[in-house]
Amino acid sequence: MTSLDLDKVERTFAAATDMTVGVEEEFSILDPRTLALEPRFEELRAAAKGDRLLHEHITGELISSEIEIISGRGADFRDGLERQRELRRELFAHVAARGAALGATGTHPWADYREQPIIDTEHYRRVEEGLKYVAWRNNTFSLHVHVGVRDADRAVRVCDRLRPVLPLLLAQSASSPFLDGRLTGLHSTRTQIFTRSFPRCGVPDAFGGWAAYRDYIDLLLRTSSIIEFTQVWWSVRPHFSFGTVEVRICDAQPTAGESDALVGLIVACVAQALRDVDEGVPFVDPPGRLVEENMWRAIRHGLDGRMVDFERGEEYPSAQIAERLLSWTAPVRAELELEPVVAERNAAQRQRAMIESGASMHEVYETAVRETRASYAEEVRA
């Protein structure tokens, strides 16, 4: 019998505040000389015990060569982002002082997944036991954004409206063109090996409201499909502990500026979806097969490809994604004073361009790690 109390979940959402913001960023832990993955999470977290703030905001994410920094609940976008910026600076200083480096692309270009130990926690022991190879293969790094939404029914309906937006955010965020020492031909290899492999992952069905979503979770619990709600890894989900809508589709970002802009764009999308729900703006849930078409295009071609506008029945250049999302979210962005500055080329495009110009994979990754260190560790307060 599960200990998950779904009535308590409803109470958590009933007490939630709209538009609080939390940020979670996953980094690879590296040998600064070779840039190979190093399994030092437990050591680095233990060494942070003297810094209570930092220690409380460091967490693990499956493998010992990965470390995650979490902002906690910010009152709004600016507060959440400033909390994260301060924690980033502390994390990078902490890691550097102990002779390690951090990377921030969706995959490590050449690491052997068979050499990466799983961290020793009850949760991840359960994940490993339940998934085996699927868990072992998942050496990936991502960006998650939480936005507070009061009322569980509103939260589920916001998730529904974000389903067709997920491929657009993925294409914008793509930063993982390498895996196993190869240029994969994909722009987001992270998505292929995580989202396409894990159960209950990727683009969820449209549930229509909390009642159907609750029935779904209850069924999973009663049939021992899951033990805790975090085993539902959808790319957008209502987070039962925080009373938020959590967007989980994006690759990690090599620079702080790119991460900040993407967080702003995601917050704007959640806010606009919430506004549309509250105002009853007409919306027809697109079939999963259509959303999946754009998901594949995002994985394969990122911003270099073309997406499908299913309402018009025509393609458009993926380079227009940011413009389209900014146009849709213009009403709420004006009120929230959100103006994310989205780069013209994403990380996958930059990495692929370096390869095409003759750089080696090691040189490309070395450049990305250098950009990461410079931007996350030394960014100026806004």
N, C-alpha and C positions, 0 to 999 in steps of 0.2 A: 504494500500500500504506500502510495506517495505521500510526502509531507507537504506538497505544494497546495496551498489554499487559494483556490481561484476566487473565492469571495474576498479574500484579503487583497488580491490583485485588483479587483474592482474598486476597493477602498483606496488603494494606492493611486490609481488614476483619478478617482474623484477628488483627491487632495492635491493633485499635481497642479502646477502653474504653467500656463501657456508660454512658450517661447523662451524657457530657460535653455541653456546651451552647454553641452559637454563635448569634449574632444578626446579621442583616443588615437594615439599614433604608435605604430609598431616599427621598431628599428632592428636591423641585424647587428649582432656584436661581432666585431672583426679584429683580427690581428693587424695592427696598423702598418706592418711591414709588408706582409704578403696579401692582405685583404681577404684572407680565408676566414670562414666562419669559425668562431671560437665559443665553446659552450661554457660561458662564464656568468650566466644569469644569477644563479644562486649566490655566487661570490659577490657580485656587484650589488645585489639587493641587500645582502647581509652587511656589507660595508657601509650602506647608507643609513644604518640604524641610528647613527649619531645625528642625522638630519631628519627630524620627525616629519617635516612637510614632504621632503623628497621621498622618504621611505614609504609613506602612506599613499603616494601616487605612482609608485612603481609596481608593475605587476608582470606576471609571466604570460606567455602565449604559446603553449605547446612545447616548443623545443628550447633547449638551454642556451642556444646561440641567438635568442631573440629576447628583446626587452621592450616593454610597452610603458608609455607615460600617459597618464590620464588626468584631465584637468579637474575632475569633479564638477559639480553643478554650478554653472555661472548664471547670474541673474538674467543675462541677455547675451547676445552675440559678443559684444565688446568685452564684457566681463569674462566670459568663458575663454575667449581667445587670449586675453591678457594673462589669465591664470596659466594657460598652456604655455605661453611664451616664457614666463618666469620659470616654470618647471623644466622646459627644454634646456634653458641656459644652465640650470643646476645639474641636470642629467648629463649634459655633454661635458661639463667641467668635472663632474664626479667620475665619469668613465675615462676621460683623458688622464686624470690624475692617477689612475690605476693601470695605465699602459694599454688601453684598448681604444678602438675607434667604433663609430656607428655608421651604418649605411641605411639608405632609405629609398630603395627601389622595390618593386613588387615581388621580385625573386632575386636570389643571388645567382650571378651568371654561371658559375662553374662548381658550386659546392655539391658534394655527394650526399644525398639525403640519407644514405645508409650509415653515415658516420655521425648523425646528429641525434644525441640522446633526448628523450622526452623528459620534461621536468617532473619531479616527484611530488605531485599533489594528488589528492583524491579525485578531483575533477578530471585531470589529464590522464591519470591511470585508467579511469572509466572510459575516456575518449579512446585511448589506445586499445584497450581491451575490446571495445565495441567495434572499432573501425579497422584495426590492424594496418594493412598496407596503405589504405586510404589516409590514415593519420600519419604514418611514417613519411609518406610522399609529400605531405603538405608543409613544405618549408617556404612559407609565403609571408608577405608583410603588407599591411593595409592601413587604411585610414577609416575610422568610424566616427560618426557624428550623431549625438543625441539631442533631440529637441523636445522640450516639454509639451505635452498635450493633455489637457484636462479632459477626463471622461474616456473610458476604454472604448466606447462605441465610436467616438470621434477619431480616436487613435487608429483603429482598424480601418475606418473609412479613408483616413489620410493615406495609410499604407496602400490601400487599393488604388488611389489616384496616382500614387508615385510609381506604380508598376511600369508604365510605358516610359517613365523618365529615367529609370535605372540604366538602360543601355546608353543613354546620352551622357550621364554622369561617368559611366565606365569609360567610354571613348575619350572623354575629356581628361580623365585621370591616368590613362594607360602609361605605365612606366616599366614594363617587364618584358622586353623582347628577347631575353636570353634565358636559357636553362640547360643544365648539363653540359656546359661548354659549347653550346651551339646557338646561333641566331635562329630562333624557332620559326620565323615567318609570321609569328603572332605579335600583336602589340601589347596584349595583356595575357601573358602566359600564366600569371598568377590565377586569373579567373578560370582558365582551362583546368588547372590541376587542383584547385580548391572547389570552386563553385560547381564545376561539372562532375566532381567526384563525391563530395560529401552528400549524405542523405538530407532531405528537408533543407535544401540549400538552393540558391539562385532566386529566380523570380517566383514569388508565391502565387497561389490562386487568388482570385478576388473573393473575399469572404462576405462583403456586404455589411458587416457590423460585428459587434462583440459576441452576440449570441452564437453565431456560426463559428467564430474563431474559438470561443470557449469550448464548444462541443468538440472541435477538432483536437484541441489540447487535451481535453478530458479523455477522448478516445485513445490518444497516444499514451497517456498515463495508465489507463485501465488495461491496455494491452501490453504493457511493459515495453513499448517502443522507445520511450524516453523515461528518465527518472527526474530530470530537471529541465526547465523550460529553455535553458541555454543550449540544449541539444537540438533545438530548432534553429537552424543556421540560415534562415532566409536572408536575402540581401536587403530587405527592409522588414522590420518587425516591431511590434509593440514590446518594449522592454518592461517586464513585469516588476522588477525591483525598483526602477527609477521613475516610472510613469512617463516614459518618453517614447517617441518614434525614433528608432535607431536605423540609420542608413549605413549599410555595410558593404557597398558595392565597389568602393574605390581602391585602386592601388596606392601604396605608400608614395609620398612625393619627395623627390630628391632635394627640393629647396623649401625653406620655410615660407617664402612668398607664394609658391604654388600651393602649398598646403593651406595657408590662410585664405587664399582666393577660393579654393575648392570648398573649404568649410563655409565661407560666406555664400557661395552658390547653393550648397546643399540646404543651409538654413533658409535661404530665400525660397527654395522649392517646397520645403515642408510648410513654411508660412503661407505660401500661396495656395497649396493644396488644402490647408486648414481653412483658409478664407473661403475657398470655393465650396468646401463641404458646408460651412456655416451658412453661406448665402444660397445654397441650393443650386449652384451653377450646374447645368446639365452635363452629365458624363456617362458614357457607355464604356463599361469595362472591356478592354480589347482582349480577344482570345489569347491564351498563352502562346499559341503557335506564332502569332504575329509579333508579340514582344520578343520571343525567342529568336526570330529572324534578325531583329536589330541587335540582340545580344551577341549573336555570332558575328555580325558585321563589326561590332565594337571590339570583340576579342581579336578578330583577324586583322582588321585594317585600322582600328583606332580613328584618329582624326584624318588619316589619309584616304579614307574610304567614303562611302555614301550610305546614308540611312534612308529608311522608307517612311514617308508620311502616309500612314494608312488611311487617314481621313480623306486625303486627296488622291490616294492611289498612285503616288509618284515618288521618285527618289529626290534627295537633295544632298549636297556635299556635307560631309561630317564637319568640315571646317566651320559650318554655320551653326553648330550646336550651341556654343556659348551665346551667340546673338539671339537664338531662338529662346533659350532658357531665360536670358535677361529680359527679353520682351514679355514673355509670359508672366514673369515675377515682378514686372515694373510697379504695379500698384502697391504691393507690400514692401518692396525695397525702398520706395519713396518714404513710406511711413517709418520704416526701421532704420533709415539712412544707411542702407547696405549697398555698397558699390564695389563688389569684388573685381579686382584687376586681373583678368584671365590672360595668361600668356598666349601668344599666337601659335606657338608650337609646344606640344607637351613633351614629357621626358622621353617617351618611346621614340618620337620623331627625332629628337636631338641625338639619342644614342645610335639610332639606325643611320643617321646622316654621317656621324663620325666613322662608322664602319665603312660606309660607302666611300668616304674620303681616304681610306687606307689605314685608319687606326686599328690597333688590335683590341680584342675584347677586354684585356686587362687595362689598357689605356683608357678605354671608354668608362669602365667601372671606376678606375682611379679618379677620373675627372668628376664623376658623379659623387664619389665619397668626399672629394675636396669641396665641391659645392655644398654638400650637406653640412659638413663641419663649419664652413664659413657662414652659412645662412642661419642654421639653427642655433649654433653656439654664440654667435656674435650679433644677432639681430638687434636693432635699436627699438626701444619701446615706442609704441605708436602714440 
